[in-house]
Amino acid sequence: MNIRNFALETGMDYESLMEDFCGDTAAIKERILSFPSDAKFSELKSAVIEKDEVKVKALAHSLRKSAQKLCLREIGSLARKMEKSPADKYHSFIEPLEKELTLYSKALEEE
């Protein structure tokens, strides 16, 4: 799958993404594939398990900002909701976030 089709299927803002990466589709693909580890998603999951509210909010904020930079709207939206939710609801965001991260990675790996 090429980046344009990927962007269309996932609701990404293709034009903004191309502008931010100066048209370098290889860099876009690499950045999206490394996104889960770069965004410290495993740390976020651990913070949820540990019920570390301060750390969860900080990591969710970081995840949201990183997702916005890559125009990953759904991930950004979920991270924003997580940031604003009460601590007892954090766990409900992990599975949807993992699902979205997996979808993006699989779609790009098929290219």
C-alpha positions in Angstrom: 0.0 0.0 0.0 1.4 3.4 -0.8 1.3 6.3 1.6 -1.4 8.2 -0.3 -3.8 5.1 -0.1 -2.8 4.5 3.5 -3.6 8.1 4.4 -7.0 7.9 2.6 -7.9 4.6 4.3 -7.0 5.8 7.8 -8.3 9.3 7.6 -4.9 10.9 7.8 -4.3 14.4 6.3 -2.1 13.4 3.4 -1.2 16.9 2.3 -0.1 17.9 5.8 1.8 14.7 6.3 3.7 15.2 3.0 4.4 18.8 3.9 5.7 18.0 7.3 8.0 15.3 5.9 9.0 17.2 2.7 7.5 14.5 0.6 9.7 11.7 2.0 7.4 8.8 2.0 10.1 6.4 3.3 10.6 8.6 6.3 6.8 8.7 6.9 6.5 5.0 6.7 9.5 4.5 9.0 8.2 7.0 11.5 4.7 5.4 11.6 6.2 1.9 12.0 8.3 3.0 14.9 5.5 5.1 16.4 4.5 2.6 19.2 8.0 2.4 20.6 8.7 6.1 20.1 5.5 7.1 21.8 6.4 4.9 24.8 3.2 2.9 24.5 4.6 0.1 26.6 5.4 2.6 29.4 1.8 3.9 29.1 0.5 0.4 29.6 2.7 -0.1 32.6 1.6 3.2 34.1 -2.0 2.1 33.8 -1.3 -1.2 35.5 0.6 0.6 38.3 -2.2 3.2 38.5 0.3 6.0 38.3 -2.1 8.8 37.4 0.6 11.5 36.9 2.6 9.3 34.6 -0.5 8.1 32.6 -1.6 11.7 32.0 2.0 12.7 30.9 2.4 9.7 28.6 -1.1 10.1 27.1 -0.3 13.7 26.4 2.9 12.7 24.7 1.1 10.0 22.7 -1.5 12.5 21.6 1.1 15.1 20.5 3.1 12.5 18.6 0.0 11.1 16.9 -1.1 14.6 15.9 2.3 15.2 14.3 1.8 12.1 12.2 -1.9 12.9 11.5 -3.0 9.7 13.3 -6.3 11.1 14.2 -7.9 8.1 15.9 -4.9 7.5 18.1 -4.7 11.2 18.9 -8.4 11.2 19.8 -8.1 8.2 22.1 -5.1 9.6 23.8 -6.8 12.9 24.4 -9.8 11.2 25.9 -7.5 9.1 28.1 -5.7 12.3 29.3 -9.0 13.8 30.4 -10.6 10.7 31.9 -10.6 9.7 35.5 -8.0 7.2 36.6 -10.4 4.3 37.0 -11.2 4.5 33.2 -7.6 4.4 31.9 -7.6 0.7 31.3 -10.5 1.0 28.9 -8.3 2.9 26.4 -5.4 0.4 26.2 -7.1 -2.2 23.9 -8.5 0.4 21.4 -5.1 2.1 21.3 -3.4 -1.2 20.6 -5.9 -2.1 17.9 -5.3 1.2 16.1 -1.5 0.9 16.4 -1.7 -2.6 15.0 -3.9 -1.5 12.1 -1.4 1.2 11.1 1.6 -1.1 11.3 0.0 -4.0 9.4 -1.3 -1.7 6.6 2.2 -0.2 6.1 4.0 -3.6 6.3 1.8 -4.9 3.5 3.2 -2.3 1.1 
